[in-house]
Amino acid sequence: AEILAAATVPLRGFSKCTTSKQGFNTECSTGTSARFGFCASCSSSSCGRYSSVAIGVGLASASGPEMGAGWTNTFATKSDACFPVLAAYRNVWIYVENVTSTEEDGDAFNRLLTAGGGAVLPQEATAIPAGLGGGVALTLRGRNLGQEPQHMQVFVCGEPCRVTATDHNASSVRCETAARRSQVMASLYPAANPRTDLATAAAGARFYTERGEAEASIMSSWSPRVSSPALAEFSLRFSNDVAASESLGVSIDADYELKSEGVGLFSIGATGLLEAVALSVTRTSSRSLSLELQQTLRALSDVSLVVPVVAATASASLGFWRFETRDSGELPTHTNDAQTLGFELVEIFTIRVTAAHAPPTATFPVDIALGLGSAKPRQLRIVLPAGYTAPPNCTSSPSTSCEQRIDGASGLRSLYLTPSSKSAFSGSPTLAALVTAPSVEPSELGSAGGWIVSGHITSGGTQCGWGEDREGFSLTPLSGIEMRYAGIPLTTVSLAISFEVRWHGTGSAARTPRALQILPPATYELSCDTRFLRLISMPGNSSVCAVDPFTLSLAGDRPLPEGLHTFMLAVKVPRETPEASDSSAPGLLDPFFKVLLLEGSDPLGSSKVVDSNMQVLASPVLSMLLRVQQPIISWTFSRPLSEPYITVRFALERNVAAGDKPFRFAALLLEIPEGFKHVITSASDVWSLNNEFPHAEDWAQYDRPGSIGSFFSGANATFRKIRLLRDESKRVPLGKYGWAFPVSIPLVMPSENIWRLSLCSLPTCSDGGDASAL
């Protein structure tokens, strides 16, 4: 009766006989048949005589046309005769309950067949608890249903139900429901569509490298690479509570490898911060994980799932991610039916960046060797390490154009390289670019110092691959620098700087330094005072000196010769030793001298840096209680191979107290330049020019010819050092002090003709570089 009412059959013309041959592929008398429905007699026929009319789906009649759905032309008439009139068409939908039934009576089919016009599934029918995600197995039973799944089609709610099996007598079909792409049916039949689905939130999924999101923030939005470690993050939302006893299954149908170590599930707590969900993780296969929940997840609340993975081996392997929760029942309690599309995978690029010479703050060429795999990018982005920049024209090759841009989020600079021919990069190209280095290694700026390349199909378009050179190259600061001066506070003293000059390149490409530039810490003052200024290694040469910034060059703008050089200049020492900068006052307490060799001699021009060292540490500044003037050296004559007397003097501007407070002053150490040597044969050869100085007993210590061992470090005697001991039990009054002794003059003066006088805190002081040298 329900199917008749739903189809709005006029009952006054319908036979009152019982229906017959209900089911699939039913055949009535006189050539009438139905794919799904039942047969009946026309109103003028006696019951049981023959059944010549049909109602249902897929109708055929000997006296009428084939019909999609409705009833045949003799099913109902205006009179009691079987005349071929009043065939009727109806729009029909078929729904399948989650029951397996072999009922053949009309009531079973009445529940399954629903005509159009706004009719709904009867409330007493059992709904399918599968939600919109699909993936539920259904069994349809009947007769003559077919035996070959590949030739069968089943539709449920307008969507195909994939046929998975049939039986040998064609009486049952098993299929798996698809995800519903429309909410229309869910709205019409809410009882059949309870909210039991699991969906990825609008944020979807994202990827970042296994080193962590913070370190790799610039790559967090990049596509994952094939066969590479990664972290996949998903936002999930459940429509019902997920009990603590349930499990969350995670799987992918591409050849990913899912890792159980590091898996995390996080909910948003009352404070708005992420809170870890208690769980245990089991790796059920290389592509699937099972998360056993140990606390309840509330309905309609977002959770974040982080899964460490090794991405698939092929860039075409997108795959689909399946998420479902299960309890002890046969069906999942939530599922997304594997509708979350996987990540776009890109090629692994290799990159190796090298530089022949990389001075700090200099602009120099780098070679960028790439391996692009099968990708053919038309644009390459090279992300520079922290602190690196590039000149406006950042390419050194006419075959490639280069543009520098700044990443707003990270502040890092990138070079965008495109072929001049507008073709694509491919294979293993080596590209040349110009970069400007920072003053220190990127690691000292809080960066790993790596170089990153990203390839794009078009300019700023789809990414096709990326790679990292995590090591890069090291800066090559000017080595062998020695800077010596007395750290006496608020005093102008001599500063001797030794450095090595090297020319880089050959021919017209040679880079030759023509000027020495020194940038002192902010509290130091350098000057061009001619009383101090000396080109020690180049006697007889005149120089040009500029103060701000301090720049020293040879007259005539001549290049500095290759080799070791020593220059001397004046420096005023500050009150205290500068310390490292802090974030509140960057650069104000920089403790480093910065030494640069420039191609040009114009201190205010755009001279290029040939070599540099930006971290020559300032010497410690001594106590304000030690006030000593610049020492003075004099000699009686200086003929080669002669033996004159040398006199060394200094003035003490403040008394030095007896004992070791506030500092200890135990000895004086005089070091003689290489080539010179003292010719002291007895204590009487050493003269003290002021008897106010409290000498200790046997106060002059020096090595003699033929002596075994040495007063100084080393097993062999040295004739280039003299030590003068003080009686520490007595004070040293302020005044001028000096000592004289004989030396032998060499045939040729040394390039580093510097005499060094050190005040020492220990009587065993043997070198001006000792910790005891004040």
LUMGU-282302 format. One record per residue (C-alpha): residue in one letter; y, x, z. Coordinates in steps of 0.001 Angstrom, whole numbers, plus 500000, padded with zeros to 6 digits. Each point is the difference from the previous one (the first is absolute). Example, Ala and Ser with C-alpha at 12.3 -4.5 7.8 and 13.67 -1.06 7.14 Angstrom:
A495500512300507800S503440501370499340
//
This chain:
A500000500000500000E502397502888500771I499721501558496546L500596496619498433A503033499428502152A501324503474499341A499579499485496262T501600496515500298V497097498281498225P500589496198499541L497135498680502102R499994496548498417G498439501485496869F497675502477501694S496269499348500306K498961499278503544C496795501947499456T499264503213501930T501129503188498255S497333502238498486K499466503574498885Q502760501526502162G500624503727499615F500631502789497501N499073499700496305T498827496418500432E498772498121496901C500293496204499787S498412497623497454T501198499614496383G501320503596499783T502584499753502818S500223503049502324A502179501735502618R500311503617501054F500768498749503501G499858496356501069F497564497037499914C498674497272497695A500160496181500268S499252496851498029C502738498075498212S501120496858501718S497974497683497781S496720501905500394S497466499209502612C499458502602502703G497383502608499196R499702498974496327Y501782503057498726S503008502160500943S502297500399497053V503341500851501588A501283502980502020I502878501106502264G500832503613500868V500940503269498322G498982501204496544L498984496654498458A498324499202496683S499206496579498552A498151498859496899S502694497421499324G503082501980501003P501707503407500077E499229502902502363M502159499825503112G501206502587502572A499789497579502930G500071496241500669W497462497359498902T498410499026496694N501050497067497854T497420497526501311F500291500781503696A502289497060500762T501074497115497849K502002496826500275S496902497852499490D496315500155500728A499144501455496575C499345503667499199F502793500493497473P501370503439499059V503397499646501612L502043501293502916A498942503669500076A502287501670502546Y501183503621500519R500781501421503456N501346503340501257V497375501406502343W499745502949502436I496714501182501496Y499791501590503489V497012501591501680E499365499624503713N498643502883502065V496659498211500312T496851500331497940S498669496556499244T497155498605497923E501153496423500392E499759498059496803D501483496733501181G503389498898498799D501694500643503362A499497503794499680F501644500116496629N502709497596501084R501102502637502515L500040502697497338L501673498175497134T503671499160500469A502143498460497314G503681500768499363G502938497952501154G500522501588503433A496603499321501584V498952502429502751L496703501379501286P498590497548502573Q500640501212503538E496340499696500951A499075502668497443T499472503481501435A502707502492498896I499333503523498751P501445502441502601A500809502700497441G503770499756499798L501819501193496917G498306503373499898G496775498813498355G496808502045500151V497832497110501327A496495499533498521L499195496421498930T496686498487498927L500054497028497582R496748498022499631G498939497576497273R497853499833496901N500159501859496700L502807502277501197G498930502959497872Q498286503296500660E502317502675498498P503040500835502182Q501778501827497207H500140496776497996M501185497765502812Q503486499116501235V500807498340503316F503516499055501107V501048499147503540C503491498603500579G500995501042496518E498975503635500545P496855501682498609C497118500385502471R498087503124498927V496306499116499412T497782502467501833A496505498415499824T497906497068498758D496426498960500762H497046499875497623N499958496200499599A503764499649499383S500445497862503113S502587502173501850V502943502288499224R501565502523502394C503618501089499462E502802501792501875T503384498334500291A503114501744498712A503319500401501742R502283497005499486R503061500933497999S501764496697500658Q500979498160503164V499796496609498241M496395499273500910A500525501289503538S502897497549500414L498042497037498601Y496904500708502079P501014501727503250A496654499217501656A498234502111497406N502410502909500397P500427501017503635R502265503009500673T497368502676500407D501360502548497531L501110503596500598A502868501283497889T501904503239499588A503594499463501044A502902500282497601A500414503686500847G496562500493498442A498617503493500206R501513503450499800F498882503606499823Y501006503352501409T498380503414500213E497617500964502758R502653502262501582G501768496940501389E502807497727498992A502808501949501663E499211503354498399A499393498495496602S502738497371500076I501228500928496542M496494499276498647S499290496860502032S500796497729497062W498156502111497413S496712498942498445P496821501455501522R498193502681498052V496418500009498848S497450501680502295S502672500729502613P500207499255503722A502404497192500785L500865497355502552A499840496398498797E501959497512502074F499640496218499750S501835497113501662L497571497193500834R500489496465501324F497268497694501324S500353496208499860N497815499485503090D499367502014503161V497554502881499568A497903500322503130A499294503295501702S496327499636499109E500673499885496252S500027502869497529L502466500821497243G498351501295496850V501935502266497617S498590500999496610I501057501050496494D498041499578496769A501282503258498440D498598503452500794Y502243500630502994E498715501692503128L501103498237503166K500289502106503149S499175498645503443E501980502694501806G503645499036500349V499632496288499252G502626497996501877L500777496305500435F503376499129501481S501615496762501124I503662499336500726G500515499819503737A502511498000502029T502488502885499767G499779500049496210L498152503328500012L496582500600498505E497154499909502496A496528501333499223V497191497433499933A496884501074501913L497058500352497619S497024502121499008V499413501052496399T496689500263498168R499704501447496514T497530497650498302S500158501853496668S502271502459498225R502062497031498774S499933497693503010L500873499947503685S499297497554502803L502591499711502768E498545498435503156L502930498314501761Q500284500303503757Q502968497676500390T501093496708498444L502385499909497025R502259496964499987A500371497682497025L502953500420497622S500963503362501510D500288503085497819V497867503052500683S500182503395498336L496816501753498915V499979503737499216V496929501443498265P499570503706499121V498406500273496564V499125502362497209A501243498274496856A497807499190497012T499154502688497454A501555498274496980S503576498872499533A498752496731498458S498097499059503194L502288497402501526G497303497961501702F500416497077502377W500136500176503785R497971497441501956F500876499034503572E497999497464501953T499298499144503609R496586498859501164D498340498601503082S496295499264500371G500122497290497325E498819500233496407L503467499712498455P503129502075500682T502606498496502298H502778501487497849T499932501641496583N502380501094497287D497138499831497475A500826503526498793Q503304498811498527T502072502996501184L500432502222496967G499525503711500595F502518502780499563E501162501443496717L498543503522499933V501653502925498270E499034503529498954I499917503010502313F502604502488498788T499820503664500916I503208501931500536R500665503652500809V503584501198500390T500766503727499939A503110502180500006A500237503692499219H502868500471502444A501232497356502468P502944501198502137P501408497500502513T503033498015498668A499493501453496501T499534498090496751F496944501244498130P497378498809497480V496638498583501063D496878499456497908I498298496627500491A496392500104498797L498523496499499684G496648498414499321L500467496400498820G496380499005499348S499815497189497450A503504498697500792K502847500323497479P503236499453501939R503327499910498216Q501843500901503190L499115502307502876R501628499820503389I499917503222502046V500827499359503665L501564503131501482P499225501221503524A502527499346502757G503207501983499575Y499486500777496300T502557498893497414A500555500722496318P502996500888497806P501429497345497647N497980501423497109C496674500399501762T497853501056497060S499521503505498654S498129498808496890P501527498299496908S496807497939499511T500567498014503202S502980498088501335C500572499832503762E501970497731502321Q500340500230503773R500009496857502194I499955499388503764D497463497726501662G501992497672502255A497276499498502617S498842503584500550G503085501896498832L497754502251497901R501118501027496541S497878499532496905L500063501473496503Y499304497531497195L498596501854496998T499580498487496534P498963501682496722S502936500615497673S497844498827497084K499475496596501719S496244500535499855A497721499892503031F498842502767502314S496249500594499826G497278502424500976S501065502980502099P503671500765499295T502026502633501830L503619498954500374A503008502082501024A502792498764502251L502906501412501988V500214499317503731T502229501098502858A498214501003503191P501052499146503564S501022502700502448V496663499782501859E496454498891499260P499535496200499725S497607500177502956E502959500973502199L501742496828498825G497105497823501180S498300499732496607A496581501153498798G501676501767497067G497777498548497284W500880499070496422I499028496562498665V499677498791496401S499861496392498813G499388498987496391H501308496831498348I499016498321496720T503656499305499271S503239501145501576G499926498503503498G497029497840498980T496352499631500989Q498517502921501892C496975501621498379G499239502838502424W501311502318502678G499127503177501860E501125502466502667D500398503734500409R500022500065503781E500507503763500297G502592500654497323F501442503495500239S501732501885502788L503595501124499906T500464503730499484P502882501010502258L501556503427499678S497717502208502050G500513503203501922I503418499026501347E501031501863503117M503232499070501728R501144502154502915Y502987499591502283A500740500143503704G499918496563501628I503001500674502212P501927496761500604L503538499570498641T499938503483498484T500434501179496379V497151502354499192S498382501551496932L497357497929498212A497592501960497837I497969497988497504S497147501470497996F498475498106497068E498092500641496774V501385499137496561R497639498963497208W500884498948496493H498035496986498768G499112499512496350T500558502319497068G502458500343497145S502505497198499575A498048497891502522A500381502581502752R501680498739503144T501944502815501624P501794499576503336R503635501081500063A501098498904503474L498772499793503580Q501036496857501845I499478499544503748L500493496649501739P499967500618503767P499356497437502734A503087497904500659T501057501908503123Y499896503466498352E502863501560498028L499449502505497171S502907502106498760C500863502496497285D501548502431502530T499970503376498212R499324501805503285F496513498506499913L499345499250496312R497637502530498409L497622500025497020I497613502295501842S497395500151497220M502609500488497265P502469502630501265G502902500569497687N499948496429498638S502900497655500638S499474496369500851V501754496654499794C499868497896503178A500849496334500538V499922498319503402D499414496251499557P497163499991499268F499302503653500657T499126501518496595L499642503670499174S499697501354496451L500477503253498129A503287500720498315G499964499105496316D497493497164500555R497129502439499527P496456498860500867L498428501239503205P497406502655499132E496374499277500759G498662501488503199L500699500051503731H503631499661501051T501876500163503286F503533498697500439M502107499979503142L502712497539500985A501761498594503066V498805496994502000K501566498397503045V497254498867502369P500454496615501715R499837499229503693E496347498865499898T496966499951497770P499959497017497617E496997497713500283A498192497767497544S501814496919498720D499257496583501441S500325496655498254S503320499244501689A501813503052498645P498173501394496965G501069503493499032L502427500583502864L497544502175501934D498097501467497080P498515503292501299F499440501536496544F501904502328497733K499589498999496348V499796502881497535L500339499360496257L500019502255496934L502065498360497260E500181500464496248G503800499792500084S502523501563502313D502352497013500269P499366498666503535L501511496596499171G498503499679496526S496689498590498871S498117503263500389K496268499562499741V497731501183502799V497669502822498956D498460500641503423S500644498637503467N498821499780503558M501469497121501989Q498365500799503328V501000503435501266L500033499435503751A503087501022501944S499521502615502710P500231498820503623V503457500168501510L500052501939503266S501560499164503344M503767499699500163L499820502613502761L499051502696497482R503152500953498115V499655503007497671Q502183501084497078Q498712501056496597P498480503533500224I501624502864498098I498236502994498463S501669503297499109W498865503440498905T501361503526499819F499013500505496314S497406498585497583R498946502663497525P496452499555498659L497370501870502003S502564500817502713E499581499311503753P503201498472501341Y500537498194503289I500004496171499792T501994498026502579V499288496333500835R502565498050502052F500402496468501316A502326498261502433L498738497852502896E502565497273500732R498392498686503193N498232501682502907V496221499842500005A498713499381503502A497280502046501661G496496498548499881D498720497461497506K502404497098500608P501358498180498051F498177502069497373R498184503322499984F501445503001498179A497513502901500255A500504502261496968L501771500776496739L497959500567496831L501455501791496974E498130499744496673I500866502437497226P499766499125496239E497065501240497942G500608503540498671F501992501000503065K498388501493503104H501242501325503283V499616503727500720I500115499791503795T498096502862501597S501017499534503655A501833497541502240S503092502145499797D500331499040496312V500839496394501012W503508499569501371S501341497028501975L503714499523499341N500701497898503128N498556500937503368E500657496460501277F496831498838498300P497164500049502603H497176501927498340A496499500046501405E498182503228500724D498769501572496732W502115497391498247A499718501327496405Q496587499269498418Y499129501346496544D497005501500498227R499843503779499484P498316501966497228G496415500768500982S499885497365502738I496833497963500421G500571496284499768S503376498307500088F502449498423502402F500100497104497545S497389497726498495G497444501807497898A497861503065500479N502142502315497909A503338501484500942T503132498557498400F503319501794499664R501956496876499102K500258498483503506I501788500948503208R499819498015503244L502584500293502794L498937498655503428R502322498374502521D499787500144503788E499701496245500624S500820500336503686K503629500695499089R502531497898498196V501475500954496638P503790499728500142L501932498728496998G501266502792497769K499276502050496905Y496718501913499780G498577502423497471W497232502525499358A499699502882497546F496921501866498682P499100502127496960V498347498547496862S498773501330496679I501719498559496871P497646499245497046L500517501314496509V500483496438498678M501505497226502069P497613497035500551S500782496627498386E499941498384503440N502288502319501951I500262497916503170W499991501361503561R498832497509502603L500909499969503691S498122497551502263L500573499075503640C496569499356501532S498744498134503051L496963502309500383P499881503800500290T497120500055497490C501997498425497160S498749501589496763D501453497905497160G503092497926499341G497729497081499183D498307500054503401A500397496956502214S501591502304502598A502865500916497633L503064498127501211
//
